[in-house]
Amino acid sequence: MKNNYLYVLFLLTFISFSGCASFYAQQAGLVGQVEIWRENDQYDIALETISKLEADHQNYQQLKALTSTLEKERSAFIKKVLNDADGLSATQDWVGATNLIDQALQRLPSAPELIEQRRYYDDKRLARVEMDKAAILIAKAKYFITARPHQESMLYNANSRFFASTTFNNFNSQAKQTSRELYVLGARYWQDKQAVQAREALTLSIQTAPNSLSEDLLSEVLAFEQQQRRDARNNNVKKIDDQWPELVQSYKNRIEHDDYLGAERIINEMSALGFEETKAYKDRFELLKLQRVKALTQRGNKLYNSGLIAEAIESWEQAQRLAPGNNTIAQNLERARTFLGNLERWSDEPNSSEAP
């Protein structure tokens, strides 16, 4: 759409330009006007006007002889503008580079060299804006992840349960919104075939707040990465031994981001490849997973006792995904879901005072 707009603008400018040139070409005393254009770096209107001169025009020979000089000066002017703009773009000052091009376009509005370069800088500027938005969103998510233990501690130790619950609910609401925005970011990365960036955004989304959409898409991304490694092995592009450092780093990244399901997939992949070192990682992982399940279960208990039933369910569901056979977690979830169901049923029943 933007490119179409620029094309239409270029076409309209060219038509207007051509009309002005035809008008000036019919005027006497044209040499002075050409010199004014030349001093203001308006080479295109000058050259276009000269090209439309009739052979019997009083300044025809003089101005035709000037054409070569005007073309060289035009090229030198454009080269200088592009070089100056390129110096700004080297520091990613896309706004400054675009402004320089715009100033030149006021003099040469139909110059394709400048129009194309402006489009390039505009695309770069928009990409930088999106990059900055992504960086801000990621920083915001990391804040929520880091601040959550403190927020929960304030909730558990608060004297005023109502005020503490309201504050915690607001915190959770903002975290969930950030998680949704990270899902959108991860989905966009995934559509652009940027698997690494997509995995990082989706993992942060899940850490920030439970998000089934992010979990499903992350599973797809991880399956794709695993298939890539499998294809590389089958095609002998990469030796199996060479994949060990990559797998170890991938495992560590998932543990660091509390992505235990993803880490478990990596452990299984290590085992399938027959690495002897896998057993040590597997034993360590099972211990870390037990600790994670315990922490999530205790967190759910505290949230439940604080009256935050929905949040408790979310925490227990995370624990259940890591330990699907844990009866205690299953019982906790059943009790909490039953309680929530009763609350909804009671809220739907008419009050006795409203009964006929």
Sequence and secondary structure as in RCSB ss.txt:
>XXXX:A:sequence
MKNNYLYVLFLLTFISFSGCASFYAQQAGLVGQVEIWRENDQYDIALETISKLEADHQNYQQLKALTSTLEKERS
AFIKKVLNDADGLSATQDWVGATNLIDQALQRLPSAPELIEQRRYYDDKRLARVEMDKAAILIAKAKYFITARPH
QESMLYNANSRFFASTTFNNFNSQAKQTSRELYVLGARYWQDKQAVQAREALTLSIQTAPNSLSEDLLSEVLAFE
QQQRRDARNNNVKKIDDQWPELVQSYKNRIEHDDYLGAERIINEMSALGFEETKAYKDRFELLKLQRVKALTQRG
NKLYNSGLIAEAIESWEQAQRLAPGNNTIAQNLERARTFLGNLERWSDEPNSSEAP
>XXXX:A:secstr
 HHHHHHHHHHHHHHHHHHHHHHHHT S HHHHHHHHHHTT HHHHHHHHHT  TTSTTHHHHHHHHHHHHHHHH
HHHHHHHHHHHHHHTTT HHHHHHHHHHHHHHSTT HHHHHHHHHHHHHHHHHHHHHHHHHHHHHHHHHHHHHHH
HHHHHHT S HHHHHHHHHHHHHHHHHHHHHHHHHHHHHHHTT HHHHHHHHHHHHHHS  HHHHHHHHHHHHHH
HHHHHHHHHTTSS HHHHHHHHHHHHHHHHHTT HHHHHHHHHHHHHHT TTHHHHHHHHHHHHHHHHHHHHHHH
HHHHHTT HHHHHHHHHHHHHH TT HHHHHHHHHHHHHHHHHHHHHHS  GGG  
